[in-house]
Amino acid sequence: MQRLILTFTLGVVLAISICANGQQKAPEEFVSVIGQFGVMLPNNIWDEFRRDIIRLDDDKLVSWIYRWNLGSEQAVVLYAIGKVDFEAKADLYLEKIRNGYAPGSVRNEKKTSFAGHPGLVSVIDNPGRGREISRSMIWTYLIKNRVYLMSLTLDDNAKTEEHLKLMSTFRLLSPQDIEPRVTAMLEELTPERLPLEPAPSRPTTDAKDAALKGRVKSVTTESEPYVDESLYGARELDSVENYDEQGKIVNTVVYKNSRPARVRVYGIHKGDRAFRETIRVWKSPSDSKDKNNSVAEEPKPEQELYTIKYKYDSASNLLEMRVLRNDGKLMESAKYDLKSKKVTHRYDSEYEAAPPHLEVMNLLGMIMLVDTPGKPTEIVSTLDANGNSIEDARQVPSGRYSRYDPIHMTEEHLRTYRTDKERHEYKFDDRGNWIQRKTFAITKDKGPVATEITYRTITYYQ
């Protein structure tokens, strides 16, 4: 009986690989902009995670991993980019990548191809709890220095064939395929317009506050991580800002994994500078009012209105900027110390626009996000003569401790914090605006360590 199951499994797998190689199109599909692929799997997964670093002996890859829960089974699509031509040693890397992802007993496997590139389809048994064995199918494909790996656990015989058909819809996408999907995402996220008049007068402009020089029209920002101080070509689109001819910001788009995640439109509300912001919001089954619901909902756009308040000194220098939610709660502030050339940014813990902090964990060599529930994020930046940050310092969690109250006989659990610092170096265009920023983490044992490079493409009004 077990042999019959194995024969059926491999037969279906081979059929799947042929379908994938045929590049068949799914009627509705999840699209990864950064990975340039589509697959007919639900759009209800959270895809605003940070990239990971995969280490395979001496080889390192920058990766993005997408996971779907399909009832009792799980589907995964992994996209990774490295520095070597994996196809040149296809047999070596196909096996190494498969073993690194799913170490276990190979029950069956066969070489295959995807759009003319080498691949390997495997059936793997992994030890589970107790004496249980977990079985999964792995598809691994190499395209020059890129890796695509798909996996499907086999925990529900009644659903296996259906789920395999879903996996068969995996296909590579061209920029022409992706562009209309991104445009549709932007349209869905674009909030209602705000009135542009009557505009309140103020001594500075948004462009000047952002340390931009000249008649800036747009700023497109991209970033790329360093892995052991080397670049891998894993560049992501981070944001696009558009300005009018008077230097006022008109709208911004923030991207996560090069996919639109947040859109702002600026204008006037009750006499103040303001913006409406729409973000994609994920709700897990635990957020549902239906207690029997076990399926996450597709992300829905949610809109919020914010007002911006400014404070200047008698010489028209900006001293403070505050962003208030429509209910009056302070969500973001920036206080400028003109003598020390420092600016202190504070973000409420509920504020979606608060920048995440990247921390390099020495033990595992991984990059992770540091979350500080309930505590505002505070970043103190030291500015150069042009208003660009040359050093950022912020508090991040470093541990926990308990404090006992003998009067009330209660124990309070508290966090301890440390200050992490980053340093920036710049390259400028002929207008004096930076177009490349290299970021270094300041460490005690290794000194400055390059972590990221940021690129800006700036267009100007004639």
C-alpha positions as CSV (number, residue, x, y, z in Angstrom):
1,M,0.0,0.0,0.0
2,Q,2.8,2.4,0.9
3,R,4.5,1.7,-2.4
4,L,1.3,2.5,-4.2
5,I,1.1,5.9,-2.4
6,L,4.7,6.7,-3.3
7,T,4.1,5.8,-6.9
8,F,1.0,8.0,-7.0
9,T,2.8,10.8,-5.3
10,L,5.8,10.9,-7.7
11,G,3.4,10.6,-10.7
12,V,1.5,13.6,-9.6
13,V,4.7,15.5,-8.8
14,L,6.0,14.9,-12.3
15,A,2.7,16.1,-13.8
16,I,3.0,19.2,-11.7
17,S,6.5,19.9,-12.9
18,I,5.4,19.7,-16.5
19,C,2.5,22.1,-15.8
20,A,4.9,24.6,-14.1
21,N,7.3,24.3,-17.0
22,G,4.4,25.1,-19.4
23,Q,3.9,28.4,-17.6
24,Q,0.2,28.1,-17.4
25,K,-1.6,31.2,-16.0
26,A,-3.8,31.1,-12.9
27,P,-7.2,33.0,-13.1
28,E,-6.5,34.5,-9.7
29,E,-3.1,34.4,-8.2
30,F,-0.9,35.7,-5.4
31,V,1.9,37.9,-6.9
32,S,5.3,38.4,-5.4
33,V,6.7,41.6,-6.9
34,I,10.2,41.1,-5.4
35,G,10.3,37.4,-6.5
36,Q,8.6,38.1,-9.8
37,F,6.4,35.0,-9.6
38,G,2.7,34.3,-9.4
39,V,0.9,31.3,-7.9
40,M,-2.8,30.5,-7.5
41,L,-2.7,30.4,-3.7
42,P,-4.8,32.6,-1.3
43,N,-4.0,36.3,-1.0
44,N,-4.7,36.2,2.8
45,I,-1.1,35.8,3.9
46,W,0.9,38.5,5.6
47,D,3.7,39.4,3.1
48,E,5.3,42.5,4.7
49,F,8.0,40.5,6.4
50,R,11.7,41.3,6.1
51,R,14.1,39.4,4.0
52,D,16.1,36.5,5.6
53,I,19.7,35.4,5.2
54,I,20.3,31.8,4.3
55,R,23.7,30.3,4.8
56,L,24.8,27.2,2.9
57,D,28.3,26.4,4.0
58,D,30.3,29.2,2.3
59,D,27.4,30.4,0.2
60,K,24.9,33.0,1.4
61,L,21.6,33.9,-0.1
62,V,19.1,36.7,0.5
63,S,15.6,35.2,0.7
64,W,11.9,35.9,1.0
65,I,9.7,33.0,2.3
66,Y,5.9,32.9,1.8
67,R,3.8,30.4,3.7
68,W,0.2,29.4,3.3
69,N,-1.9,27.2,5.6
70,L,-4.1,25.0,3.5
71,G,-6.2,23.3,6.2
72,S,-3.9,20.7,7.8
73,E,-1.3,21.1,5.0
74,Q,1.2,23.9,4.5
75,A,2.5,25.3,1.2
76,V,5.7,27.4,0.9
77,V,7.3,29.3,-1.9
78,L,10.9,30.5,-1.2
79,Y,12.7,33.0,-3.5
80,A,16.4,33.6,-3.0
81,I,19.2,35.4,-4.7
82,G,23.0,34.7,-4.3
83,K,26.3,35.7,-5.8
84,V,27.2,32.6,-7.8
85,D,25.7,31.0,-10.9
86,F,23.9,28.1,-9.3
87,E,23.1,26.6,-12.8
88,A,26.8,26.1,-13.5
89,K,26.9,23.5,-10.7
90,A,23.3,22.5,-10.8
91,D,23.6,19.0,-9.4
92,L,25.6,20.2,-6.4
93,Y,23.3,23.1,-5.5
94,L,20.0,21.4,-6.2
95,E,20.9,18.8,-3.6
96,K,22.5,21.2,-1.2
97,I,19.5,23.6,-1.2
98,R,17.0,20.8,-0.9
99,N,18.9,19.3,2.1
100,G,19.3,22.6,3.7
101,Y,15.6,23.3,3.5
102,A,14.2,19.8,4.3
103,P,16.8,17.5,5.8
104,G,15.3,14.0,5.9
105,S,15.0,10.7,4.0
106,V,14.6,11.0,0.3
107,R,11.8,8.6,-0.7
108,N,11.8,9.5,-4.4
109,E,13.1,12.2,-6.7
110,K,13.6,13.1,-10.3
111,K,15.4,15.8,-12.2
112,T,13.2,18.1,-14.1
113,S,13.3,21.6,-15.7
114,F,11.4,24.9,-15.5
115,A,11.4,27.2,-18.5
116,G,14.6,25.5,-19.6
117,H,16.4,25.8,-16.3
118,P,17.5,22.8,-14.1
119,G,15.2,21.5,-11.3
120,L,14.7,18.7,-8.9
121,V,11.4,17.3,-7.6
122,S,11.7,15.3,-4.4
123,V,9.5,13.4,-1.9
124,I,11.0,13.8,1.6
125,D,10.2,12.1,4.9
126,N,11.0,14.0,8.1
127,P,10.8,12.7,11.6
128,G,7.9,14.2,13.5
129,R,6.7,14.0,17.0
130,G,7.2,10.6,18.6
131,R,7.2,8.0,15.9
132,E,5.2,10.1,13.4
133,I,6.7,10.8,10.0
134,S,6.0,14.0,8.1
135,R,6.0,13.8,4.3
136,S,6.5,16.7,1.9
137,M,7.1,17.4,-1.7
138,I,9.9,19.8,-2.7
139,W,10.3,21.5,-6.1
140,T,13.7,23.2,-6.5
141,Y,14.6,25.3,-9.5
142,L,17.8,27.2,-10.4
143,I,17.8,30.3,-12.7
144,K,21.3,31.7,-12.9
145,N,21.9,33.2,-9.4
146,R,18.3,32.8,-8.3
147,V,16.6,30.0,-6.5
148,Y,12.9,29.1,-6.4
149,L,11.8,26.4,-4.0
150,M,8.3,25.2,-3.4
151,S,7.1,22.7,-0.8
152,L,3.8,21.1,0.2
153,T,3.3,19.0,3.2
154,L,1.2,15.8,2.7
155,D,-1.0,15.6,5.8
156,D,-4.4,15.3,4.1
157,N,-4.8,12.6,1.5
158,A,-8.2,13.8,0.5
159,K,-6.8,17.3,-0.4
160,T,-3.4,16.3,-1.8
161,E,-4.4,16.3,-5.5
162,E,-6.3,19.6,-5.1
163,H,-3.3,21.3,-3.4
164,L,-0.9,19.9,-6.0
165,K,-3.0,21.5,-8.7
166,L,-2.7,24.8,-6.9
167,M,1.1,24.4,-6.8
168,S,1.1,23.7,-10.5
169,T,0.0,27.2,-11.3
170,F,3.4,28.7,-10.2
171,R,4.8,30.8,-13.0
172,L,7.4,33.5,-13.5
173,L,6.2,37.0,-14.3
174,S,7.6,39.6,-16.5
175,P,7.6,43.4,-15.7
176,Q,4.7,43.6,-18.1
177,D,2.8,41.0,-16.1
178,I,3.5,42.7,-12.8
179,E,2.8,46.3,-13.7
180,P,-1.0,46.1,-14.0
181,R,-1.2,44.2,-10.7
182,V,0.9,46.9,-8.9
183,T,-1.3,49.6,-10.5
184,A,-4.4,47.9,-9.2
185,M,-2.9,47.6,-5.7
186,L,-2.1,51.4,-5.7
187,E,-5.6,52.3,-6.9
188,E,-7.1,50.2,-4.1
189,L,-4.9,51.9,-1.5
190,T,-5.2,55.5,-2.7
191,P,-7.3,57.4,-0.1
192,E,-9.9,60.1,-0.7
193,R,-8.4,63.4,-1.8
194,L,-8.1,66.3,0.7
195,P,-8.8,70.0,-0.3
196,L,-5.7,71.9,-1.3
197,E,-7.0,75.3,-0.4
198,P,-6.8,77.5,1.7
199,A,-3.2,76.5,2.3
200,P,-1.8,77.8,5.6
201,S,1.3,79.9,5.2
202,R,4.5,78.7,6.8
203,P,8.2,79.7,6.5
204,T,9.5,76.4,5.1
205,T,8.3,73.8,2.6
206,D,8.1,70.0,2.8
207,A,11.0,69.7,0.5
208,K,13.1,72.0,2.6
209,D,12.1,70.1,5.8
210,A,13.3,66.9,4.1
211,A,16.7,68.6,3.3
212,L,16.0,68.6,-0.4
213,K,17.6,71.2,-2.7
214,G,16.3,72.5,-6.0
215,R,12.9,72.1,-7.6
216,V,12.4,68.5,-6.7
217,K,9.5,66.7,-8.5
218,S,9.9,63.1,-7.2
219,V,12.1,61.0,-5.0
220,T,12.2,57.2,-5.5
221,T,14.0,55.2,-2.8
222,E,15.4,51.7,-3.0
223,S,17.5,49.7,-0.6
224,E,19.8,46.7,-0.7
225,P,21.2,44.7,2.3
226,Y,24.8,43.9,2.9
227,V,25.6,40.3,3.8
228,D,29.0,40.0,5.5
229,E,29.7,43.5,3.9
230,S,29.0,42.2,0.4
231,L,26.1,43.2,-1.9
232,Y,24.0,40.5,-3.6
233,G,21.9,42.6,-6.0
234,A,18.7,42.1,-3.8
235,R,17.4,45.6,-4.3
236,E,13.9,46.5,-3.1
237,L,11.6,49.5,-3.9
238,D,11.0,51.3,-0.6
239,S,9.1,54.5,-1.3
240,V,8.0,57.1,-3.9
241,E,7.4,60.8,-2.9
242,N,5.9,63.4,-5.2
243,Y,6.2,67.1,-4.8
244,D,4.4,70.1,-6.4
245,E,6.3,73.1,-7.9
246,Q,6.0,75.0,-4.6
247,G,7.8,72.2,-2.7
248,K,4.7,70.8,-1.0
249,I,4.5,67.0,-0.8
250,V,1.5,65.7,-2.8
251,N,1.5,62.0,-2.1
252,T,3.8,59.2,-0.9
253,V,3.7,55.4,-1.5
254,V,5.5,53.1,0.9
255,Y,6.4,49.6,-0.3
256,K,7.1,46.4,1.5
257,N,8.9,43.7,-0.5
258,S,8.4,46.1,-3.5
259,R,4.7,45.7,-3.1
260,P,2.5,48.8,-2.2
261,A,1.7,48.8,1.5
262,R,0.8,52.3,2.5
263,V,-0.4,55.4,0.5
264,R,-0.7,59.0,1.7
265,V,-2.4,62.0,0.0
266,Y,-1.7,65.5,1.4
267,G,-3.9,68.5,1.6
268,I,-5.8,70.8,4.1
269,H,-8.1,69.8,7.0
270,K,-9.8,72.5,9.1
271,G,-7.1,75.0,8.2
272,D,-4.1,72.7,9.0
273,R,-1.7,70.7,6.8
274,A,-3.0,67.1,6.8
275,F,-2.8,63.8,5.1
276,R,-5.0,60.8,4.6
277,E,-3.3,57.4,4.8
278,T,-4.5,54.0,3.7
279,I,-2.7,50.8,4.7
280,R,-3.3,47.2,4.1
281,V,-4.4,45.5,7.3
282,W,-4.2,41.8,8.0
283,K,-6.6,40.1,10.4
284,S,-5.9,36.7,11.9
285,P,-8.6,34.2,12.8
286,S,-8.3,35.4,16.4
287,D,-9.4,38.9,15.3
288,S,-12.6,37.6,13.8
289,K,-15.9,38.0,15.5
290,D,-16.8,34.5,14.3
291,K,-15.1,32.2,16.9
292,N,-15.5,29.2,14.5
293,N,-13.4,31.0,11.9
294,S,-10.0,29.4,11.3
295,V,-9.1,31.1,8.1
296,A,-7.3,34.5,7.9
297,E,-9.1,37.2,5.9
298,E,-7.6,38.8,2.8
299,P,-5.9,42.2,3.8
300,K,-8.3,45.1,3.6
301,P,-7.4,48.8,3.1
302,E,-8.1,50.9,6.2
303,Q,-8.0,54.7,6.1
304,E,-7.0,57.2,8.7
305,L,-6.8,61.1,8.8
306,Y,-3.8,62.8,10.4
307,T,-3.1,66.5,11.0
308,I,0.4,68.1,11.0
309,K,1.3,70.9,13.4
310,Y,4.5,73.0,13.1
311,K,6.4,75.3,15.5
312,Y,9.0,77.8,14.4
313,D,11.4,80.2,16.1
314,S,11.5,84.0,15.4
315,A,14.0,83.3,12.6
316,S,11.6,80.9,10.9
317,N,13.6,77.8,11.8
318,L,11.6,74.7,12.3
319,L,11.6,73.7,15.9
320,E,9.0,71.0,16.1
321,M,6.7,68.9,13.9
322,R,3.8,66.9,15.3
323,V,1.4,64.4,13.6
324,L,-1.9,64.0,15.3
325,R,-4.5,61.3,14.7
326,N,-8.1,62.5,14.0
327,D,-9.0,61.8,17.7
328,G,-6.1,64.1,18.8
329,K,-3.7,61.4,19.8
330,L,0.0,62.3,19.1
331,M,1.4,59.6,16.8
332,E,4.7,61.2,15.6
333,S,6.9,64.1,16.6
334,A,10.2,65.6,15.6
335,K,12.0,68.1,17.8
336,Y,15.0,70.1,16.4
337,D,17.9,71.2,18.5
338,L,19.5,73.8,16.3
339,K,22.6,74.3,18.5
340,S,23.6,70.6,18.7
341,K,22.3,69.9,15.2
342,K,20.1,67.0,16.4
343,V,16.6,66.0,15.8
344,T,14.6,63.6,18.0
345,H,11.8,61.6,16.3
346,R,9.3,59.8,18.4
347,Y,6.7,57.4,17.1
348,D,3.7,56.0,19.0
349,S,3.8,52.2,19.3
350,E,0.4,52.0,17.5
351,Y,1.6,54.1,14.5
352,E,2.0,52.1,11.4
353,A,4.5,54.5,9.9
354,A,7.0,54.0,12.7
355,P,10.3,52.7,11.2
356,P,11.3,49.2,12.2
357,H,14.7,48.6,13.7
358,L,17.0,46.0,12.2
359,E,19.1,44.1,14.7
360,V,21.9,41.7,13.7
361,M,21.7,38.7,16.0
362,N,25.3,37.4,16.5
363,L,24.3,34.0,17.7
364,L,22.3,33.0,14.6
365,G,23.7,35.5,12.2
366,M,20.2,36.5,11.2
367,I,18.5,39.8,10.8
368,M,15.3,40.4,12.7
369,L,12.9,43.1,13.6
370,V,12.9,44.4,17.2
371,D,9.4,45.1,18.4
372,T,8.8,47.1,21.6
373,P,5.1,46.8,22.5
374,G,3.7,49.8,24.3
375,K,6.9,51.9,24.2
376,P,7.3,54.7,21.7
377,T,10.1,54.4,19.2
378,E,12.6,57.2,19.7
379,I,15.4,58.0,17.2
380,V,17.9,60.7,17.9
381,S,19.7,61.8,14.7
382,T,22.8,63.9,14.4
383,L,22.6,66.1,11.3
384,D,25.4,67.5,9.0
385,A,25.4,71.0,7.7
386,N,22.9,70.1,5.0
387,G,20.4,68.6,7.3
388,N,21.2,64.9,6.5
389,S,21.5,62.4,9.3
390,I,25.0,61.2,9.8
391,E,24.2,59.1,12.9
392,D,21.1,57.6,14.4
393,A,20.7,56.4,17.9
394,R,17.7,54.5,19.3
395,Q,16.8,52.4,22.3
396,V,16.1,48.7,21.8
397,P,15.2,46.0,24.3
398,S,18.2,44.3,25.8
399,G,16.6,42.1,28.5
400,R,13.9,41.8,31.2
401,Y,13.8,41.9,35.0
402,S,11.2,41.6,37.7
403,R,10.4,44.1,40.5
404,Y,8.4,43.1,43.6
405,D,6.1,45.5,45.4
406,P,5.9,44.3,49.0
407,I,3.0,46.7,49.9
408,H,0.6,45.4,47.2
409,M,2.3,42.0,47.0
410,T,2.6,42.2,43.2
411,E,5.4,41.5,40.8
412,E,6.0,43.8,37.8
413,H,7.9,42.5,34.8
414,L,10.0,45.3,33.1
415,R,12.3,45.6,30.1
416,T,15.8,46.9,30.0
417,Y,17.1,48.8,27.1
418,R,20.4,49.7,25.4
419,T,21.2,52.3,22.8
420,D,22.1,51.1,19.3
421,K,23.8,53.5,16.8
422,E,24.0,53.6,13.0
423,R,26.3,55.8,11.0
424,H,25.6,57.0,7.4
425,E,27.9,58.0,4.5
426,Y,26.6,59.8,1.4
427,K,27.1,60.4,-2.3
428,F,25.4,63.5,-3.9
429,D,24.1,64.6,-7.2
430,D,25.0,68.0,-8.8
431,R,22.2,69.7,-7.0
432,G,23.5,68.7,-3.6
433,N,20.9,66.0,-2.8
434,W,22.1,62.6,-1.7
435,I,21.5,59.8,-4.1
436,Q,23.3,57.0,-2.3
437,R,23.6,56.3,1.5
438,K,25.6,53.6,3.0
439,T,24.6,52.6,6.6
440,F,26.9,51.1,9.2
441,A,26.0,49.5,12.5
442,I,28.3,50.7,15.3
443,T,29.4,47.5,17.1
444,K,31.7,47.2,20.2
445,D,33.7,44.2,18.9
446,K,33.9,44.9,15.1
447,G,33.5,48.7,14.9
448,P,31.4,50.0,12.0
449,V,29.7,47.1,10.0
450,A,28.0,47.9,6.7
451,T,24.4,46.8,6.9
452,E,22.5,48.5,4.0
453,I,22.8,50.8,1.0
454,T,20.0,53.1,0.0
455,Y,19.6,54.6,-3.4
456,R,17.5,57.6,-4.4
457,T,16.4,58.6,-7.9
458,I,15.4,62.2,-7.9
459,T,13.6,64.1,-10.7
460,Y,13.4,67.9,-11.0
461,Y,11.1,70.5,-12.5
462,Q,12.6,72.3,-15.4
